[in-house]
């Protein structure tokens, strides 16, 4: 095939066949097609779009560029969850042990944080000794033992996605719903799952800022999952403020422990329980999402979910002693507070800015090779709609980087708006799509 002709056809708004897309994906993966030509194809597709069949073909080609894990020897239905990411989004750490304790297998391949959004792998690796780089044999073994496993993408899984994503990142073609869909679904389908629950964030701290764009991505992901005969439920959830109160890797593990031990963090619980309830429902252990939510609550109340979390951590070489006694975890050199300068109510939070401040404190990375300070982060003491008095603490932050303190303090102060009237709390779950 002639690559230039394929680029031309896509540039002119024409559709490419399954065979043609497979050729392009195979060519870039094997190094036969040069990066400059594939980058041109990406830009043509970004500008002209891909239809549903092309999106399916992209996903399929990227999926079969590597290994698809065979979990048929692991008894039970396998259900995973994917979130488009946000600030304080620690739901994976809580729902994986809940769903596993309820009898549904959770094979989870997660990502790292980049920019304002945190990553599940970084949060897990803040637990001393925790291994996310398991071999596929170890992955299956932990899943059999614990009912859940959480690892990073291996070289064998969707290698085309790694190459293509790195090109999208430097060619301004990241924000393409079909390309996002193919990237997400190729990795998720490679896990060996039977079904998937999607958490598509919307708001100022989300990748998709508008409800319209979030709905578009959710629709694309759901239709692609169905073309591969997978069970799927999608949630559109609010990200106009951080989820929960703790932001930063160890801090988010700490809040997850608190929730698994029964602490009521209302917004975090509402989103997590709905996601876990949907997973339990898709896994055949509940007759409805509502019943799945009730089962999830029972898993927390009985202590089974927390015990399962300890089991997962132990089987992935993590130190469970620090989870049982988190007070022993290392502390940051510096602790600072940001206080309200007037009476009123929290009217709005710049969630993106909170995430970027967390990064500057050491909890995130600008480029994938940046080293993370696991103990750095932020604790929000007030959320949207809460009343505040002048001088009252709005948030605390923790860092070893003395040089950033003054700047971050000012940025965090400006990220929280205080108004005279009480702001109506945002509806957390905007839509449920099936």
C-alpha positions in Angstrom: 0.0 0.0 0.0 1.0 3.6 -0.6 1.2 5.5 2.7 1.1 8.9 1.0 -2.2 7.9 -0.8 -3.7 6.8 2.5 -2.7 10.1 4.2 -4.2 12.0 1.2 -7.5 10.1 1.4 -7.9 10.8 5.1 -6.8 14.4 4.6 -9.6 14.8 2.1 -12.2 13.4 4.5 -12.5 9.8 3.1 -12.8 6.7 5.2 -10.1 4.0 5.4 -10.8 0.3 5.4 -10.0 -2.1 8.2 -7.1 -3.5 6.2 -5.7 -0.1 5.4 -5.8 1.0 9.1 -4.3 -2.3 10.2 -1.4 -1.7 7.7 -0.7 1.8 9.1 -0.8 0.6 12.7 1.4 -2.4 12.0 3.8 -0.3 10.0 4.4 2.3 12.7 4.7 -0.5 15.4 7.3 -2.4 13.4 9.2 0.7 12.3 8.4 0.3 8.6 6.4 3.5 8.4 8.5 6.6 9.6 7.2 8.7 12.4 6.8 11.8 10.2 4.4 10.0 7.9 2.4 8.5 10.7 2.2 11.9 12.4 0.7 13.3 9.2 -1.9 10.6 9.3 -2.7 11.4 12.9 -3.2 15.1 12.1 -5.3 14.3 9.0 -7.5 12.0 11.2 -7.6 14.6 14.0 -8.9 17.3 11.6 -11.3 15.1 9.5 -12.3 12.6 12.1 -12.8 8.8 12.1 -16.2 7.1 11.9 -17.3 4.2 14.2 -15.9 1.5 11.9 -12.6 3.2 11.6 -12.5 3.7 15.4 -13.2 0.0 15.8 -10.4 -0.8 13.3 -7.9 1.4 15.1 -8.8 -0.2 18.4 -8.5 -3.7 17.0 -5.2 -3.1 15.3 -3.7 -1.5 18.4 -5.1 -4.3 20.6 -3.6 -7.1 18.4 -0.3 -5.3 18.1 0.7 -7.2 21.2 -0.6 -9.9 23.6 -4.2 -10.3 24.7 -4.2 -11.8 28.1 -6.0 -15.1 28.3 -7.8 -15.3 31.7 -10.1 -18.3 30.8 -8.3 -20.4 33.5 -9.2 -17.8 36.2 -12.7 -18.7 37.3 -15.3 -16.0 37.4 -16.4 -12.9 35.4 -13.7 -10.3 35.0 -14.7 -6.6 35.2 -12.5 -3.5 35.2 -13.1 0.2 35.6 -11.5 3.0 33.6 -11.5 6.7 34.6 -10.5 9.6 32.4 -8.7 11.0 35.4 -9.0 14.0 37.7 -7.7 15.5 40.9 -8.1 13.4 44.1 -9.6 10.5 42.0 -8.6 7.5 44.1 -11.7 5.4 43.4 -9.6 2.5 41.9 -7.9 1.9 45.3 -11.2 1.6 47.1 -13.4 -0.2 44.5 -11.0 -3.0 43.5 -11.0 -4.6 46.9 -14.7 -4.0 47.4 -15.6 -5.7 44.1 -13.1 -8.5 44.7 -14.6 -9.1 48.1 -18.0 -9.3 46.5 -16.8 -12.2 44.3 -16.1 -10.4 41.0 -12.6 -10.6 39.5 -10.9 -7.2 38.9 -7.9 -7.4 36.5 -6.7 -3.8 36.4 -4.0 -2.3 34.2 -3.5 1.4 35.2 -1.5 4.4 34.3 0.8 7.0 35.8 0.0 10.6 36.5 1.1 13.3 34.1 0.3 17.0 34.4 -2.5 17.9 36.8 -4.0 14.5 37.0 -2.7 11.8 39.4 -2.1 8.2 38.4 -3.1 5.0 40.1 0.3 3.4 39.7 2.0 6.3 41.5 -0.5 6.1 44.4 0.1 2.3 44.8 3.9 2.7 44.6 3.7 5.2 47.5 3.1 2.0 49.6 6.6 0.8 50.4 7.6 -2.2 48.4 4.4 -2.3 46.3 5.2 -3.8 42.8 3.2 -2.7 39.8 5.6 -4.3 37.3 4.4 -7.9 37.6 5.0 -10.4 34.8 1.8 -11.7 33.1 2.3 -15.0 35.0 2.4 -13.1 38.3 -0.6 -10.9 37.2 -2.7 -14.1 36.7 -1.5 -15.6 40.0 -2.4 -12.5 42.1 -5.8 -12.3 40.4 -6.5 -16.0 41.2 -5.4 -15.5 44.9 -6.9 -12.1 45.7 -9.7 -11.6 43.1 -8.0 -8.3 42.0 -4.6 -7.2 40.7 -3.3 -3.7 39.8 -0.3 -3.4 37.5 1.1 -1.1 34.8 1.1 -1.5 31.1 3.7 -4.1 30.1 5.8 -4.2 26.9 3.6 -7.1 25.6 0.3 -5.2 25.9 -0.8 -2.9 23.1 2.7 -1.7 22.1 1.3 0.3 19.3 -0.5 2.5 21.8 2.7 3.5 23.5 4.3 4.6 20.2 1.2 6.3 18.9 0.5 8.1 22.2 4.0 9.5 22.3 3.5 10.9 18.8 0.1 12.3 19.6 1.6 14.1 22.7 4.1 16.0 20.5 1.9 16.6 17.5 -1.1 18.3 19.1 -3.4 15.4 18.3 -4.3 14.2 21.8 -7.8 15.6 21.9 -9.3 13.3 19.3 -12.2 11.2 20.6 -11.6 8.3 18.2 -7.9 8.2 19.0 -8.6 8.5 22.8 -11.1 5.6 22.4 -8.6 3.4 20.6 -5.9 4.1 23.1 -8.1 3.4 26.1 -10.0 0.4 24.7 -6.9 -1.4 23.2 -5.3 -1.5 26.7 -8.5 -2.5 28.5 -9.5 -5.2 26.1 -6.0 -6.6 26.3 -6.5 -7.3 30.1 -8.8 -10.2 29.3 -11.9 -8.6 30.7 -15.6 -9.5 30.2 -16.9 -6.1 31.0 -16.0 -2.5 31.7 -17.4 0.3 33.8 -16.4 3.8 32.6 -16.0 6.9 34.7 -15.9 9.9 32.3 -15.1 13.1 34.2 -16.4 16.5 33.3 -15.6 20.0 34.6 -12.7 22.3 35.2 -10.4 19.5 36.6 -11.3 17.0 33.8 -9.6 16.2 30.5 -13.1 16.9 28.9 -14.2 20.2 30.3 -17.8 20.3 28.8 -20.6 17.8 29.3 -21.1 17.6 25.6 -17.5 16.5 25.0 -17.7 14.0 27.9 -20.9 12.5 26.5 -19.2 12.2 23.1 -16.2 10.3 24.6 -18.5 8.1 26.7 -20.6 7.3 23.6 -17.6 6.4 21.6 -16.1 4.2 24.3 -19.4 2.4 24.9 -20.1 1.7 21.2 -16.6 0.4 20.8 -16.9 -1.9 23.8 -20.1 -3.3 22.4 -18.5 -3.9 19.0 -16.1 -6.2 20.9 -19.0 -7.9 22.7 -18.1 -6.6 26.1 -20.6 -5.6 28.8 -20.3 -1.9 29.5 -21.8 0.9 31.7 -20.7 4.5 31.5 -20.9 7.2 34.2 -20.4 10.9 33.6 -19.2 12.4 36.9 -18.4 15.8 38.2 -14.8 17.1 38.4 -15.4 20.8 39.2 -13.6 20.2 42.5 -11.3 17.5 43.8 -12.9 14.1 44.7 -12.5 13.6 48.4 -10.3 15.8 50.5 -6.8 14.4 50.0 -4.6 15.0 47.0 -1.2 13.5 46.4 0.0 9.9 46.3 0.4 8.7 49.9 -2.4 11.1 51.0 -4.8 9.4 48.6 -3.8 6.0 49.8 -4.5 7.3 53.4 -7.9 8.5 52.5 -8.7 5.2 50.7 -7.7 3.4 53.9 -10.0 5.6 55.9 -13.0 5.0 53.5 -12.3 1.2 53.5 -12.4 1.3 57.3 -15.8 3.1 57.3 -15.1 6.8 57.3 -17.8 8.7 55.5 -16.3 10.9 52.8 -19.6 11.7 51.1 -18.6 12.7 47.5 -15.8 10.1 47.2 -18.2 7.4 48.6 -21.0 8.3 46.3 -18.9 8.0 43.1 -17.0 4.9 44.3 -20.0 3.0 45.4 -21.9 3.6 42.2 -18.9 2.5 40.2 -18.3 -0.6 42.3 -22.1 -1.3 42.3 -22.1 -1.3 38.5 -19.1 -3.6 38.4 -20.7 -6.1 40.8 -23.9 -5.9 38.6 -21.9 -6.5 35.4 -20.1 -9.3 37.2 -23.4 -11.1 37.9 -23.3 -10.8 41.6 -26.2 -8.3 41.8 -29.5 -7.9 40.0 -29.1 -4.1 39.6 -26.6 -1.3 40.2 -28.6 -0.4 43.3 -28.2 -3.9 44.7 -24.5 -3.7 43.8 -24.2 -0.4 45.8 -25.8 -2.1 48.8 -23.4 -5.1 48.5 -20.5 -2.6 48.3 -21.6 -0.9 51.5 -21.8 -4.2 53.2 -18.2 -5.1 52.1 -17.0 -2.0 53.8 -19.1 -2.4 56.9 -18.1 -6.0 57.4 -14.3 -5.2 57.0 -14.0 -7.6 54.1 -13.1 -4.8 51.7 -10.2 -3.5 53.9 -8.9 -7.0 54.5 -9.0 -7.7 50.8 -7.0 -4.5 50.2 -4.4 -5.7 52.6 -4.3 -9.1 50.8 -3.8 -7.4 47.4 -1.0 -5.2 48.8 0.7 -8.1 50.5 0.6 -10.3 47.3 2.1 -7.4 45.3 5.0 -7.1 47.9 3.6 -4.0 49.6 4.2 -3.3 53.3 0.8 -3.8 55.0 2.2 -2.7 58.4 2.2 0.9 57.2 -1.4 0.6 56.1 -2.4 -0.7 59.5 -0.4 2.1 61.2 -0.2 5.0 58.7 1.2 7.3 61.4 4.6 5.7 60.8 4.8 7.0 57.2 7.5 9.6 56.6 6.4 13.2 56.9 7.3 16.2 54.6 9.8 18.8 55.9 7.3 21.7 55.6 3.6 22.0 56.4 1.7 25.2 55.4 -1.9 26.3 55.7 -4.0 28.6 53.5 -6.8 30.5 55.4 -9.9 32.4 54.3 -9.6 36.2 54.3 -13.3 36.8 54.7 -16.6 35.2 55.9 -18.8 33.5 53.4 -19.2 30.2 51.5 -16.9 28.4 49.1 -18.3 29.3 45.7 -15.9 27.6 43.3 -12.6 25.7 43.2 -10.1 25.8 40.3 -9.5 22.0 40.3 -6.9 22.2 37.5 -4.9 24.7 39.5 -5.1 22.6 42.7 -3.7 19.6 40.6 -0.9 21.7 39.2 0.0 23.0 42.6 0.2 19.4 43.9 2.6 18.7 41.0 4.8 21.6 42.0 4.9 20.5 45.6 6.5 17.2 44.3 3.4 15.0 44.0 3.3 14.9 40.2 5.4 15.1 37.1 5.7 17.3 34.0 7.4 14.6 32.0 7.2 10.9 32.5 10.8 10.7 33.8 10.3 13.2 36.7 10.8 11.7 40.2 7.8 11.9 42.5 7.8 12.8 46.2 5.1 10.3 47.5 4.5 12.2 50.8 3.9 15.6 49.2 0.3 16.8 48.7 -2.7 18.8 49.8 -5.6 18.3 52.2 -8.7 20.3 51.5 -10.6 21.3 54.6 -13.5 23.1 52.8 -15.5 22.1 49.6 -18.0 23.9 47.5 -21.0 25.1 49.5 -19.2 24.9 52.9 -19.4 28.0 55.1 -16.1 29.6 56.1 -15.0 32.3 58.6 -12.2 34.7 58.1 -9.0 33.1 59.3 -10.4 29.6 59.1 -8.2 27.0 57.3 -9.2 26.3 53.7 -6.4 23.7 53.0 -3.0 22.5 54.1 -0.1 21.5 51.9 3.0 19.4 52.5 6.3 19.5 50.7 10.1 19.2 51.0 10.6 22.0 48.5 11.1 25.2 50.5 11.6 27.3 47.4 8.0 26.8 46.1 6.1 27.5 49.4 5.4 31.2 48.9 4.3 30.9 45.3 2.1 27.8 45.9 0.5 29.5 48.9 -0.6 32.4 46.7 -1.8 30.2 43.9 -3.8 27.9 46.2 -5.4 30.9 47.9 -6.5 32.2 44.5 -7.8 28.8 43.5 -10.7 28.9 46.0 -13.4 31.5 45.5 -15.5 32.7 48.5 -18.9 34.2 47.9 -21.6 35.8 50.1 -24.3 33.3 49.1 -24.3 29.6 49.6 -23.5 27.8 46.3 -25.6 24.9 45.4 -23.5 21.7 45.5 -22.9 20.1 42.1 -24.7 16.9 41.1 -21.9 14.3 41.3 -23.3 11.8 38.8 -24.5 13.6 35.8 -25.5 10.6 33.6 -25.5 6.8 33.6 -25.2 5.4 30.1 -25.6 1.8 28.9 
